[in-house]
């Protein structure tokens, strides 16, 4: 009785191995294509900074400079002026 099941198990194992190899092959192909496209378009991970983080950095620098110029007085007023200016320029 066990001899009949061995052939079925072998066939099923082979089909799973082939399916796994096909999936891995497809993943490798997609990775190769995406890396080739990134090189062609000259995209690097460092270039993937969103505009939001850039605006936040600029806002932080503006705020720090304004606080230094004002001698750290009226921080709330300075923050409000900078935020209103940024909203108006978007």
C-alpha positions as CSV (number, residue, x, y, z in Angstrom):
1,X,0.0,0.0,0.0
2,X,2.8,2.4,0.7
3,X,4.4,1.8,-2.7
4,X,1.5,3.5,-4.5
5,X,1.7,6.6,-2.4
6,X,5.4,7.0,-3.0
7,X,4.9,7.8,-6.6
8,X,2.3,10.4,-5.8
9,X,4.5,12.0,-3.2
10,X,7.4,12.2,-5.6
11,X,5.3,13.8,-8.3
12,X,3.9,16.3,-5.8
13,X,7.3,17.1,-4.4
14,X,8.7,17.7,-7.9
15,X,5.9,20.0,-8.9
16,X,6.4,22.0,-5.7
17,X,10.1,22.3,-6.3
18,X,9.5,23.4,-9.9
19,X,6.9,26.0,-8.8
20,X,9.3,27.3,-6.2
21,X,12.1,27.7,-8.7
22,X,9.8,29.4,-11.2
23,X,8.7,31.9,-8.5
24,X,12.3,32.6,-7.5
25,X,13.2,33.0,-11.1
26,X,10.4,35.6,-11.6
27,X,11.6,37.5,-8.5
28,X,15.2,37.6,-9.8
29,X,14.0,38.8,-13.2
30,X,11.9,41.6,-11.6
31,X,14.9,42.7,-9.4
32,X,17.2,42.8,-12.4
33,X,14.7,44.8,-14.4
34,X,14.1,47.3,-11.6
35,X,17.8,47.8,-10.9
36,X,18.5,48.3,-14.6
37,X,15.7,50.9,-14.8
38,X,17.1,52.6,-11.7
39,X,20.6,52.8,-13.3
40,X,19.0,54.1,-16.6
41,X,17.1,56.8,-14.8
42,X,20.0,57.5,-12.4
43,X,17.9,57.0,-9.3
44,X,19.6,56.3,-6.0
45,X,18.1,55.7,-2.6
46,X,19.5,59.1,-1.4
47,X,17.4,60.8,-4.1
48,X,14.2,59.4,-2.8
49,X,13.6,62.2,-0.3
50,X,10.0,63.4,-0.3
51,X,9.0,67.0,-0.5
52,X,7.5,66.9,2.9
53,X,10.8,66.0,4.6
54,X,12.6,68.7,2.6
55,X,10.0,71.3,3.6
56,X,10.3,70.2,7.2
57,X,14.1,70.7,7.0
58,X,13.7,74.1,5.5
59,X,11.1,75.1,8.1
60,X,13.3,73.9,10.9
61,X,16.3,75.9,9.6
62,X,14.2,79.0,9.1
63,X,12.8,78.7,12.7
64,X,16.3,78.2,14.2
65,X,17.7,81.2,12.3
66,X,14.7,83.4,13.3
67,X,15.1,82.4,17.0
68,X,18.8,83.2,16.9
69,X,18.2,86.6,15.3
70,X,15.5,87.4,17.8
71,X,17.6,86.3,20.8
72,X,15.1,83.5,21.5
73,X,12.3,86.1,22.4
74,X,8.8,85.8,21.1
75,X,9.1,82.2,19.9
76,X,5.4,81.7,19.4
77,X,5.1,84.9,17.2
78,X,8.1,83.8,15.1
79,X,6.8,80.3,14.6
80,X,3.4,81.6,13.5
81,X,4.9,84.1,11.0
82,X,7.1,81.3,9.5
83,X,4.2,78.9,9.2
84,X,1.9,81.5,7.6
85,X,4.6,82.4,5.1
86,X,5.1,78.7,4.2
87,X,1.4,78.2,3.7
88,X,1.1,81.2,1.5
89,X,4.1,80.1,-0.7
90,X,2.8,76.6,-1.4
